[in-house]
Amino acid sequence: MSLIQFQHVNMAYGENLVLHDFSLQVEEGECLSIIGSSGCGKTTVLRLVNGLLMPTSGDVLVKGVNTRETNLTQLRRKIGYSIQGNVLFPHMTVEKNIAYVPSLTKRADKKKIAQDVSKWLEIVGLDESLRLRYPSELSGGQQQRVGLARSLAASPEILLMDESFSAVDEITRRQLQQEFLCIRRQTGITVMLVTHDINEALLLGTRILVMHSGRIHQLGTPEEIRSNPATEFVRQLVSGCDVSQAR
């Protein structure tokens, strides 16, 4: 059984239909990059997975359980959510930001939480000396790393990423992309990653989902998308990709 399933999902905001008969399966351990035009429904897809939205019609299943019928609090504890800018708690140190979710479920095990914070600082490439600093004392790239560590610290089974690397400069972005690839190799976590950057999608995704106007235009491996674009929209999207960034 696929880890995540969309079954003939329609999603409307008022009279505006954002997703049209959307069906998709996401397998355990893969990284699905989602790319497409602005307003095509990319972020909506992520929010349907963690129950922030419920479909107008059709079903979304996570581990075989319909999101309409599950305990949403328990569902979200299994899902990390990393967004653009990764809005950190400004009154909390780096350590407390990363430990926030684990502390909700492991209140008594402070030693284990401290060890986990150290582990994730190392994994995302941050020095231990930063753990007592506040977000305002960090660079944009450091804040993004803390946000990524926070979303991973509860050891979620699924990580949703919405333009997570778009708010930093190009050099920092490339560093974060490489850190992400290392994290994927170490954890094997299932990821759904929304991006507007075709190069990033092709670099990070094991499969690429190309969307336009709420519909799937193509779903395939990076090589399939690059060499056999299924529609004119996909062809235009990949025409400017940088082959030097290919894995």
C-alpha positions as CSV (number, residue, x, y, z in Angstrom):
1,M,0.0,0.0,0.0
2,S,1.3,3.5,-0.9
3,L,2.1,5.7,2.1
4,I,0.0,8.6,0.8
5,Q,-2.9,8.3,-1.6
6,F,-5.1,10.9,-3.3
7,Q,-8.2,9.4,-4.8
8,H,-10.1,11.5,-7.3
9,V,-9.7,14.6,-5.2
10,N,-11.4,17.9,-6.1
11,M,-10.6,20.9,-4.0
12,A,-12.5,24.2,-4.2
13,Y,-12.2,27.5,-2.5
14,G,-15.7,28.9,-2.9
15,E,-16.4,28.7,-6.6
16,N,-12.7,28.4,-7.5
17,L,-11.8,24.8,-8.2
18,V,-8.1,24.4,-7.4
19,L,-7.7,20.6,-7.9
20,H,-9.5,18.7,-10.6
21,D,-10.0,15.0,-10.2
22,F,-6.5,14.7,-8.6
23,S,-5.2,11.2,-8.1
24,L,-1.7,10.4,-6.8
25,Q,0.3,7.8,-4.9
26,V,3.4,8.6,-2.9
27,E,5.6,5.6,-2.0
28,E,7.4,5.2,1.3
29,G,11.0,6.6,1.2
30,E,10.7,8.6,-2.0
31,C,11.1,12.4,-2.5
32,L,8.3,13.8,-4.7
33,S,9.2,17.2,-6.0
34,I,6.0,19.2,-7.0
35,I,6.4,22.1,-9.4
36,G,4.1,24.1,-11.5
37,S,2.6,27.5,-12.3
38,S,1.6,29.9,-9.5
39,G,-1.8,29.0,-8.1
40,C,-1.8,25.5,-9.6
41,G,-2.6,23.8,-6.3
42,K,0.9,22.8,-5.1
43,T,0.6,24.0,-1.5
44,T,-3.0,22.8,-1.4
45,V,-1.7,19.2,-2.1
46,L,0.6,19.5,1.0
47,R,-2.1,20.9,3.2
48,L,-4.5,18.0,2.3
49,V,-1.9,15.5,3.5
50,N,-1.6,16.8,7.0
51,G,-5.3,17.6,7.3
52,L,-5.0,21.4,7.3
53,L,-7.5,21.1,4.5
54,M,-10.2,18.6,3.7
55,P,-11.1,17.8,0.1
56,T,-14.3,19.1,-1.4
57,S,-14.8,15.6,-2.8
58,G,-12.6,12.5,-3.1
59,D,-10.3,11.1,-0.4
60,V,-6.8,11.5,1.0
61,L,-5.3,8.5,2.8
62,V,-2.2,8.5,4.9
63,K,-0.9,5.0,5.8
64,G,-4.3,3.7,4.5
65,V,-6.4,5.9,6.8
66,N,-8.7,8.5,5.4
67,T,-7.8,12.0,6.8
68,R,-11.6,12.6,7.3
69,E,-11.7,9.7,9.8
70,T,-8.4,10.1,11.7
71,N,-7.3,12.0,14.8
72,L,-5.6,15.0,13.2
73,T,-3.4,15.7,16.2
74,Q,-1.9,12.2,16.0
75,L,-1.6,12.5,12.2
76,R,0.4,15.7,12.4
77,R,2.8,14.2,15.0
78,K,3.9,11.9,12.2
79,I,4.4,14.7,9.7
80,G,7.1,17.4,9.7
81,Y,6.1,20.7,7.9
82,S,8.8,23.0,6.7
83,I,7.8,26.2,5.0
84,Q,9.4,29.2,3.4
85,G,11.2,31.3,6.0
86,N,10.6,28.6,8.6
87,V,9.0,31.0,11.1
88,L,10.8,30.2,14.3
89,F,9.5,31.0,17.8
90,P,11.4,34.3,18.4
91,H,11.3,34.1,22.2
92,M,12.9,30.6,22.2
93,T,16.5,29.7,21.7
94,V,17.7,27.4,18.9
95,E,17.7,24.5,21.3
96,K,14.1,25.1,22.5
97,N,12.9,25.7,18.9
98,I,14.3,22.3,17.8
99,A,13.1,20.5,21.0
100,Y,9.6,22.0,20.9
101,V,7.7,19.1,19.4
102,P,9.8,16.3,21.0
103,S,9.2,17.9,24.4
104,L,5.4,17.6,23.9
105,T,5.8,13.8,23.8
106,K,8.9,13.1,25.8
107,R,8.5,15.5,28.7
108,A,10.4,13.4,31.2
109,D,13.3,12.5,29.0
110,K,15.2,15.7,29.0
111,K,18.6,14.0,28.5
112,K,17.3,12.2,25.3
113,I,15.8,15.5,24.0
114,A,19.2,17.3,24.5
115,Q,20.9,14.5,22.7
116,D,18.4,14.7,19.8
117,V,19.0,18.5,19.5
118,S,22.8,17.9,19.2
119,K,22.2,15.2,16.6
120,W,20.0,17.4,14.4
121,L,22.3,20.4,14.8
122,E,25.1,18.3,13.4
123,I,22.9,16.8,10.6
124,V,21.8,20.2,9.3
125,G,25.3,21.7,9.6
126,L,25.0,24.0,12.6
127,D,27.6,24.4,15.3
128,E,26.8,23.5,18.9
129,S,27.7,27.1,19.9
130,L,24.5,28.3,18.3
131,R,22.1,26.3,20.5
132,L,21.6,29.1,23.1
133,R,21.1,31.8,20.5
134,Y,17.8,33.3,19.5
135,P,16.5,33.5,15.9
136,S,17.2,37.2,15.6
137,E,20.9,36.4,16.2
138,L,21.1,34.0,13.2
139,S,21.6,34.5,9.5
140,G,18.8,33.6,7.1
141,G,20.6,30.4,6.2
142,Q,21.1,29.5,9.8
143,Q,17.4,30.1,10.6
144,Q,16.4,27.9,7.6
145,R,18.6,25.1,9.0
146,V,17.0,25.4,12.5
147,G,13.6,25.3,10.9
148,L,14.5,22.1,9.0
149,A,16.0,20.6,12.2
150,R,12.8,21.5,14.1
151,S,10.6,19.8,11.4
152,L,12.7,16.6,11.7
153,A,13.3,16.5,15.4
154,A,10.2,14.5,16.2
155,S,11.4,11.8,13.7
156,P,8.3,12.2,11.5
157,E,7.5,9.5,8.9
158,I,6.7,12.2,6.3
159,L,8.2,15.6,5.7
160,L,6.2,18.3,3.8
161,M,8.4,21.1,2.4
162,D,6.8,24.3,0.9
163,E,9.4,26.5,-0.8
164,S,11.7,25.8,2.2
165,F,14.9,27.1,0.5
166,S,13.5,30.0,-1.5
167,A,14.1,32.8,1.0
168,V,17.9,32.6,1.1
169,D,20.7,33.6,-1.3
170,E,21.8,31.3,-4.1
171,I,25.0,30.1,-2.4
172,T,23.2,29.3,0.9
173,R,20.4,27.6,-1.1
174,R,22.9,25.2,-2.8
175,Q,24.4,24.4,0.5
176,L,21.0,23.6,2.0
177,Q,20.1,21.5,-1.0
178,Q,23.2,19.4,-0.4
179,E,22.4,19.1,3.4
180,F,18.9,18.0,2.4
181,L,20.3,15.2,0.1
182,C,22.5,14.0,3.0
183,I,19.5,14.0,5.4
184,R,17.5,11.9,2.9
185,R,20.4,9.4,2.7
186,Q,20.7,9.2,6.5
187,T,17.0,9.0,7.4
188,G,15.2,7.6,4.3
189,I,12.3,9.9,5.2
190,T,9.4,10.3,2.7
191,V,9.3,13.8,1.4
192,M,6.8,15.9,-0.6
193,L,8.7,19.1,-1.7
194,V,7.0,22.1,-3.4
195,T,9.3,24.3,-5.3
196,H,9.1,26.9,-8.2
197,D,12.7,26.1,-9.2
198,I,12.9,23.3,-11.9
199,N,16.6,22.8,-11.2
200,E,15.9,22.2,-7.5
201,A,13.0,19.9,-8.3
202,L,15.2,17.8,-10.6
203,L,18.1,17.7,-8.2
204,L,16.2,16.7,-5.0
205,G,13.3,14.7,-6.3
206,T,13.3,10.9,-7.0
207,R,10.1,11.7,-8.9
208,I,8.8,14.9,-10.3
209,L,5.1,16.0,-10.3
210,V,4.4,18.8,-12.8
211,M,1.1,20.6,-12.2
212,H,-0.8,23.3,-14.2
213,S,-4.2,24.7,-13.4
214,G,-4.9,22.1,-10.8
215,R,-4.1,19.1,-13.0
216,I,-1.2,16.7,-13.3
217,H,0.7,17.3,-16.6
218,Q,3.4,14.8,-16.0
219,L,4.7,12.5,-13.2
220,G,8.0,10.7,-13.7
221,T,11.6,10.5,-12.8
222,P,13.9,13.5,-13.3
223,E,15.3,11.8,-16.4
224,E,11.9,11.1,-17.9
225,I,10.8,14.7,-17.3
226,R,14.0,16.0,-18.8
227,S,14.1,13.8,-21.9
228,N,10.4,13.1,-22.6
229,P,8.3,16.1,-21.6
230,A,4.6,15.1,-22.0
231,T,3.1,18.5,-22.8
232,E,4.2,21.8,-24.1
233,F,3.9,23.3,-20.6
234,V,6.4,20.7,-19.3
235,R,8.7,21.2,-22.3
236,Q,8.8,25.0,-21.6
237,L,9.5,24.3,-17.9
238,V,12.5,22.1,-18.5
239,S,13.9,24.0,-21.5
240,G,15.9,26.3,-19.1
241,C,17.1,23.7,-16.7
242,D,20.7,23.5,-15.7
243,V,22.1,20.1,-16.6
244,S,25.1,20.8,-14.4
245,Q,23.0,20.4,-11.4
246,A,21.7,17.0,-12.3
247,R,22.6,14.2,-9.8
